[in-house]
């Protein structure tokens, strides 16, 4: 059965991955992707004077062209929590909309991509070539120990 994108997005939102903390988001994503057949590699980086950051590279297949989805699971701090009308990490659905930190940037997008790949794999099998995800935990912070170093 294909992955439900709303459920995966909600599960990711419930991970308090405020930069530079991983908060369980990369662990969850790795578990889901490995269940789909992706080979996952964690890529932690640190640099003196900057926070340690964990990153994830996942790839399905190793032949031909590679389509890579790049994104991040870290979110900015919630600020004044009393200003929120919902818990920023509860992933509540109201009037058909999912609310929480990362719903639109960018845990929701990651969940949609993973769900689309899951459906494609179930319907048609693995593609010619390969698919990968490059997911950092350092987009909302200093952006030193994330995508740039992974590349």
N, C-alpha and C positions, 0 to 999 in steps of 0.2 A: 504494500500500500504506500503511495507517495506521501511525502512529508507534508503536513499541514502548515502552510506558511504563517498563519496567524498564531498557531500554538507555538511554533519555533520562535517567532518574534517575541511573544509574551515570555517564553522561557529565558530568552536572552536579556530582555528588559529587566527581569527579576534578578539578574546578576549585577551587583553594584560595582560596575567596572569604571569607576571614576579615575581618570588619568592620575597617576600611572598604574593604578591597581588593576589587575586582571579580573578580579571579582568572580571568577568561575565562568566567564563568557567564553574564553578560548578553550577551556576544558570541555564545556558543553558542545561547542562547535566541533572540536576534534572528535569527540565521541560520535556525534551524528555523522560526520564525514567518513570516519573509519568504517562505520556501519554501512556506508554506501560504496565502500571499496577504495576510498582515497587513501593514499600514503601520506601521512602527516609528519611534519618536522617542526618542532618548536625551535624558535630562534630568539633566545634572550640576549639582550645587549645592554651594556652599561658603559658609561663614560664618566670619568671623574667630574664631579660637580653637577651631574644630571641624574635623574632617577633611573633605576633599573627598569627595563621594559621587556615584557614577554610578547612574542609575536608568533604567528602560525603560518606555515606554508603547507598547503595540501594539494596533492596532484593525483588525478585519475588518468592512467595511461602514460606512456613514455615515448610514443611514436608520433611522427608527423607534426602538424601545426598544433600550437598550444593556445587556447583561449583562456586568459587569466583574468579573474575578477579581483580587483583590489579594493579593500575597504578597511574599516576599523571598528572595533567593539568598544573603545573607550568613549566616555562621555564627560562633559564638563560638570563641575560640581552643581548641586541643586540650588545653591544660593539660599535664600530665605525659605525654608521648608514650609513655614506658615503661610506663604503666599500661594502655595500650590492648592488646587481644589481636589487633587487626588494624590496618593502616595506616589512619588516619582519612580519607585521601583516595584510597584504592585502590579503593573500591566493590566489595568482595569479596562473593560470594554463598556463604553457608554454610547448609546444611540448608534451602534454598529461601528464605532471608531475605537481603536486601541490607543490608550494613553500611557505614557511613561517615558522615562529618559532613554533616548535612542530609538523611539518608535519610527521617526522619520529620518534621523541621521545617527546611525545608519544601520542599526540592528534590524529594522524592518526590511531594508533593501537586501541585506545579507540573507535573511530568512527567505525572501522571495526568490532569490537566485538559487539557493540550495534546494528549495521546494521545486523549482522549475527543472533543475538538473535531475532531481529524484524522479519526477514524473517522466522525463525524457528517458532515463535509464530503464524505468519499468516498462514503458511503452515500446521502446525501440532498441534497448540495449546500449552498450557503450558506443560512443561516436568514433569515427576515424580520427586519429589524432588524440589530443589530450585536453583535459580541462583542469584548471587550477584556481586556487584562491590564495591571495596574499593578504593576510589580515594582520593589522598592527594594533597595538595597544597604546600608540603614541601619536595620534593625529591631533587630539585636542589639547595636547601639552606642548612641550618644547619641540617636538617633532625631530628629535635628534637620533633616538634609538629605535626607530620604527622603519617605515618604508624605505627611506634612503639607504639605510644599512642593509636591509634585506636584499635590495637590488644589487 
